[in-house]
């Protein structure tokens, strides 16, 4: 009977762990955080710009509607 632990490739895992470079890993983590911040900032700006444009359009529509009603009387 074989145990699950006997099937784990410990040699390959050890080799891969020895090849890891902590400096590169740290740079990748920092880059991922900065990328995420940029993505979130863009999404927030895009959504806020849409909200401002929508509100501005609503004001213009209200202004034109009030102007048309005043001219009709």
MMTF fields as JSON, N, C-alpha, C and O atoms, coordinates in Angstrom:
{
  "mmtfVersion": "1.0.0",
  "mmtfProducer": "UNKNOWN",
  "numBonds": 291,
  "numAtoms": 292,
  "numGroups": 73,
  "numChains": 1,
  "numModels": 1,
  "chainsPerModel": [1],
  "groupsPerChain": [73],
  "chainIdList": ["A"],
  "bondAtomList": [4, 2, 8, 6, 12, 10, 16, 14, 20, 18, 24, 22, 28, 26, 32, 30, 36, 34, 40, 38, 44, 42, 48, 46, 52, 50, 56, 54, 60, 58, 64, 62, 68, 66, 72, 70, 76, 74, 80, 78, 84, 82, 88, 86, 92, 90, 96, 94, 100, 98, 104, 102, 108, 106, 112, 110, 116, 114, 120, 118, 124, 122, 128, 126, 132, 130, 136, 134, 140, 138, 144, 142, 148, 146, 152, 150, 156, 154, 160, 158, 164, 162, 168, 166, 172, 170, 176, 174, 180, 178, 184, 182, 188, 186, 192, 190, 196, 194, 200, 198, 204, 202, 208, 206, 212, 210, 216, 214, 220, 218, 224, 222, 228, 226, 232, 230, 236, 234, 240, 238, 244, 242, 248, 246, 252, 250, 256, 254, 260, 258, 264, 262, 268, 266, 272, 270, 276, 274, 280, 278, 284, 282, 288, 286],
  "bondOrderList": [1, 1, 1, 1, 1, 1, 1, 1, 1, 1, 1, 1, 1, 1, 1, 1, 1, 1, 1, 1, 1, 1, 1, 1, 1, 1, 1, 1, 1, 1, 1, 1, 1, 1, 1, 1, 1, 1, 1, 1, 1, 1, 1, 1, 1, 1, 1, 1, 1, 1, 1, 1, 1, 1, 1, 1, 1, 1, 1, 1, 1, 1, 1, 1, 1, 1, 1, 1, 1, 1, 1, 1],
  "groupList": [{"groupName": "UNK", "atomNameList": ["N", "CA", "C", "O"], "elementList": ["N", "C", "C", "O"], "formalChargeList": [0, 0, 0, 0], "bondAtomList": [1, 0, 2, 1, 3, 2], "bondOrderList": [1, 1, 2], "singleLetterCode": "X", "chemCompType": "L-PEPTIDE LINKING"}],
  "groupTypeList": [0, 0, 0, 0, 0, 0, 0, 0, 0, 0, 0, 0, 0, 0, 0, 0, 0, 0, 0, 0, 0, 0, 0, 0, 0, 0, 0, 0, 0, 0, 0, 0, 0, 0, 0, 0, 0, 0, 0, 0, 0, 0, 0, 0, 0, 0, 0, 0, 0, 0, 0, 0, 0, 0, 0, 0, 0, 0, 0, 0, 0, 0, 0, 0, 0, 0, 0, 0, 0, 0, 0, 0, 0],
  "groupIdList": [1, 2, 3, 4, 5, 6, 7, 8, 9, 10, 11, 12, 13, 14, 15, 16, 17, 18, 19, 20, 21, 22, 23, 24, 25, 26, 27, 28, 29, 30, 31, 32, 33, 34, 35, 36, 37, 38, 39, 40, 41, 42, 43, 44, 45, 46, 47, 48, 49, 50, 51, 52, 53, 54, 55, 56, 57, 58, 59, 60, 61, 62, 63, 64, 65, 66, 67, 68, 69, 70, 71, 72, 73],
  "secStructList": [7, 7, 7, 4, 4, 4, 4, 1, 7, 2, 2, 2, 2, 2, 2, 2, 2, 2, 2, 7, 7, 2, 2, 2, 2, 2, 2, 2, 2, 2, 2, 2, 2, 2, 2, 2, 2, 2, 2, 2, 2, 2, 2, 2, 2, 2, 2, 2, 2, 2, 2, 2, 2, 2, 2, 2, 2, 2, 2, 2, 2, 2, 2, 2, 2, 2, 2, 2, 2, 2, 2, 2, 7],
  "xCoordList": [0.848, 0.0, 0.894, 1.821, 0.609, 1.398, 0.627, -0.598, 1.356, 0.754, 0.762, 1.558, -0.119, -0.18, 1.14, 1.606, 1.75, 3.019, 4.121, 5.066, 4.031, 5.043, 4.952, 5.928, 3.799, 3.608, 3.932, 3.936, 4.203, 4.515, 5.937, 6.863, 6.133, 7.468, 8.336, 8.521, 8.853, 9.61, 10.875, 11.248, 11.532, 12.747, 12.452, 13.173, 11.397, 11.033, 10.604, 10.936, 9.872, 9.438, 10.661, 10.739, 11.599, 12.822, 13.628, 14.137, 13.75, 14.47, 13.799, 14.467, 12.496, 11.759, 11.908, 12.049, 11.878, 12.024, 13.417, 13.561, 14.442, 15.803, 15.98, 16.84, 15.198, 15.298, 14.54, 14.731, 13.703, 12.908, 13.826, 14.794, 13.51, 14.282, 13.374, 12.415, 13.675, 12.792, 12.721, 11.674, 13.81, 13.774, 12.796, 12.021, 12.835, 11.913, 10.465, 9.556, 10.272, 8.926, 8.401, 7.237, 9.247, 8.836, 8.478, 7.492, 9.268, 8.96, 7.641, 6.876, 7.377, 6.115, 4.936, 3.908, 5.079, 4.005, 3.781, 2.638, 4.862, 4.73, 4.075, 3.185, 4.52, 3.931, 2.447, 1.639, 2.094, 0.683, -0.166, -1.286, 0.368, -0.369, -0.545, -1.638, 0.532, 0.431, -0.5, -1.259, -0.444, -1.352, -2.795, -3.659, -3.047, -4.397, -4.878, -6.04, -3.994, -4.373, -4.72, -5.684, -3.932, -4.228, -5.544, -6.304, -5.814, -7.061, -8.256, -9.245, -8.154, -9.253, -9.448, -10.581, -8.348, -8.461, -9.155, -10.009, -8.79, -9.437, -10.925, -11.751, -11.261, -12.674, -13.456, -14.571, -12.878, -13.561, -13.718, -14.77, -12.67, -12.737, -13.741, -14.511, -13.735, -14.669, -16.111, -16.986, -16.351, -17.706, -18.102, -19.243, -17.168, -17.516, -17.72, -18.596, -16.915, -17.101, -18.473, -19.153, -18.873, -20.186, -21.286, -22.279, -21.114, -22.109, -22.197, -23.294, -21.052, -21.046, -21.69, -22.485, -21.355, -21.94, -23.454, -24.212, -23.88, -25.305, -26.038, -27.108, -25.472, -26.094, -26.135, -27.128, -25.04, -25.018, -26.073, -26.733, -26.233, -27.266, -28.659, -29.531, -28.875, -30.182, -30.475, -31.608, -29.466, -29.649, -29.991, -30.883, -29.297, -29.567, -30.983, -31.689, -31.405, -32.769, -33.804, -34.801, -33.568, -34.492, -34.545, -35.618, -33.378, -33.301, -34.088, -34.872, -33.876, -34.561, -36.06, -36.847, -36.456, -37.877, -38.536, -39.631, -37.889, -38.436, -38.495, -39.453, -37.475, -37.435, -38.564, -39.213, -38.793, -39.853, -41.234, -42.124, -41.405, -42.684, -42.936, -44.069, -41.886, -42.052, -42.396, -43.191, -41.784, -42.049, -43.456, -44.037, -43.999, -45.328, -46.417, -47.538, -46.103, -47.156, -47.16, -47.984],
  "yCoordList": [-1.179, 0.0, 1.243, 1.346, 2.188, 3.422, 4.543, 4.626, 5.373, 6.523, 7.71, 7.763, 8.642, 9.838, 10.585, 11.113, 10.64, 11.348, 10.736, 11.435, 9.472, 8.838, 9.291, 9.188, 9.788, 10.214, 11.687, 12.15, 12.43, 13.856, 14.005, 13.419, 14.779, 14.931, 15.904, 17.05, 15.463, 16.329, 16.871, 18.017, 16.091, 16.557, 17.724, 18.721, 17.589, 18.684, 19.92, 21.037, 19.74, 20.875, 21.576, 22.804, 20.798, 21.385, 22.136, 23.223, 21.562, 22.24, 23.556, 24.572, 23.529, 24.746, 25.801, 26.987, 25.384, 26.323, 26.951, 28.132, 26.172, 26.709, 27.693, 28.571, 27.565, 28.466, 29.775, 30.722, 29.837, 31.041, 32.192, 32.009, 33.375, 34.57, 35.537, 36.057, 35.783, 36.636, 38.074, 38.713, 38.59, 39.956, 40.088, 41.042, 39.135, 39.16, 38.999, 39.661, 38.122, 37.921, 39.208, 39.561, 39.903, 41.164, 42.198, 42.921, 42.272, 43.214, 42.877, 43.773, 41.6, 41.197, 41.579, 42.044, 41.386, 41.749, 43.261, 43.717, 44.037, 45.504, 45.943, 46.793, 45.359, 45.704, 45.34, 46.086, 44.202, 43.795, 44.77, 45.101, 45.221, 46.183, 47.501, 48.066, 47.994, 49.251, 49.122, 50.044, 47.995, 47.743, 47.774, 48.393, 47.103, 47.077, 48.463, 48.804, 49.265, 50.638, 51.456, 52.221, 51.287, 52.001, 51.572, 52.401, 50.283, 49.758, 50.298, 50.744, 50.252, 50.734, 52.235, 52.71, 52.984, 54.434, 54.752, 55.637, 54.034, 54.268, 53.967, 54.747, 52.815, 52.439, 53.473, 53.841, 53.938, 54.936, 56.243, 56.879, 56.649, 57.879, 57.753, 58.678, 56.617, 56.414, 56.443, 57.04, 55.797, 55.789, 57.17, 57.59, 57.888, 59.218, 60.18, 61.042, 60.043, 60.894, 60.651, 61.596, 59.4, 59.078, 59.679, 60.192, 59.617, 60.18, 61.699, 62.257, 62.368, 63.826, 64.179, 65.117, 63.438, 63.703, 63.472, 64.223, 62.43, 62.132, 63.259, 63.689, 63.727, 64.824, 66.107, 66.835, 66.375, 67.554, 67.476, 68.47, 66.309, 66.13, 66.321, 66.891, 65.851, 66.022, 67.501, 67.949, 68.254, 69.698, 70.39, 71.236, 70.04, 70.644, 70.329, 71.211, 69.081, 68.698, 69.474, 69.944, 69.605, 70.374, 71.836, 72.438, 72.406, 73.799, 74.011, 74.954, 73.131, 73.259, 73.046, 73.703, 72.131, 71.885, 73.094, 73.483, 73.697, 74.883, 76.065, 76.838, 76.195, 77.27, 77.118, 78.094, 75.863, 75.607, 75.874, 76.399, 75.519, 75.737, 77.241, 77.702, 77.992, 79.427, 80.131, 81.07, 79.659, 80.264, 79.912, 80.647, 78.792, 78.361, 79.205, 79.261, 79.864, 80.65, 82.081, 82.857],
  "zCoordList": [0.0, 0.0, 0.0, 0.803, -0.909, -0.952, -0.295, -0.381, 0.342, 0.989, 0.033, -0.904, 0.279, -0.56, -0.485, -1.495, 0.688, 0.855, 0.01, -0.356, -0.305, -1.138, -2.594, -3.337, -3.0, -4.392, -4.613, -5.753, -3.544, -3.665, -4.204, -3.645, -5.281, -5.876, -5.077, -5.486, -3.97, -3.082, -3.745, -3.494, -4.57, -5.241, -6.184, -6.196, -6.965, -7.885, -7.12, -7.516, -6.033, -5.223, -4.624, -4.619, -4.127, -3.563, -4.605, -4.333, -5.802, -6.885, -7.254, -7.447, -7.35, -7.7, -6.608, -6.909, -5.355, -4.241, -4.238, -3.92, -4.59, -4.637, -5.794, -5.723, -6.84, -7.993, -7.789, -8.551, -6.793, -6.551, -6.162, -5.425, -6.665, -6.345, -5.594, -6.163, -4.307, -3.511, -4.028, -3.917, -4.587, -5.114, -6.263, -6.326, -7.163, -8.308, -7.829, -8.331, -6.865, -6.326, -5.693, -5.879, -4.952, -4.33, -5.395, -5.249, -6.46, -7.535, -8.219, -8.578, -8.397, -9.019, -8.124, -8.617, -6.823, -5.893, -5.917, -5.948, -5.904, -5.945, -7.256, -7.258, -8.366, -9.662, -9.708, -10.262, -9.129, -9.116, -8.297, -8.684, -7.176, -6.343, -7.092, -7.108, -7.715, -8.464, -9.669, -9.969, -10.351, -11.471, -10.977, -11.597, -9.86, -9.29, -8.902, -9.125, -8.325, -7.964, -9.205, -9.207, -10.245, -11.488, -12.098, -12.598, -12.058, -12.614, -11.826, -12.409, -10.506, -9.654, -9.847, -9.914, -9.935, -10.131, -11.45, -11.51, -12.501, -13.794, -13.723, -14.195, -13.122, -13.029, -12.214, -12.585, -11.115, -10.285, -11.046, -10.981, -11.771, -12.544, -13.679, -13.937, -14.354, -15.463, -14.952, -15.58, -13.813, -13.265, -12.766, -12.956, -12.125, -11.623, -12.792, -12.733, -13.863, -15.029, -15.654, -16.055, -15.735, -16.27, -15.397, -15.914, -14.093, -13.182, -13.348, -13.357, -13.479, -13.673, -15.007, -15.085, -16.051, -17.368, -17.35, -17.963, -16.643, -16.551, -15.819, -16.251, -14.728, -13.969, -14.797, -14.785, -15.519, -16.379, -17.465, -17.767, -18.049, -19.08, -18.502, -19.159, -17.286, -16.642, -16.394, -16.576, -15.982, -15.762, -17.075, -17.116, -18.131, -19.44, -19.893, -20.381, -19.738, -20.124, -19.309, -19.856, -18.014, -17.173, -17.575, -17.623, -17.865, -18.289, -19.576, -19.684, -20.551, -21.829, -21.694, -22.376, -20.819, -20.598, -19.959, -20.365, -18.966, -18.313, -19.292, -19.284, -20.123, -21.116, -22.126, -22.5, -22.57, -23.546, -22.923, -23.591, -21.664, -20.993, -20.815, -20.947, -20.518, -20.328, -21.645, -21.673, -22.731, -24.043, -24.538, -25.336, -24.065, -24.503, -23.85, -24.355, -22.731, -22.054, -22.457, -21.972]
}
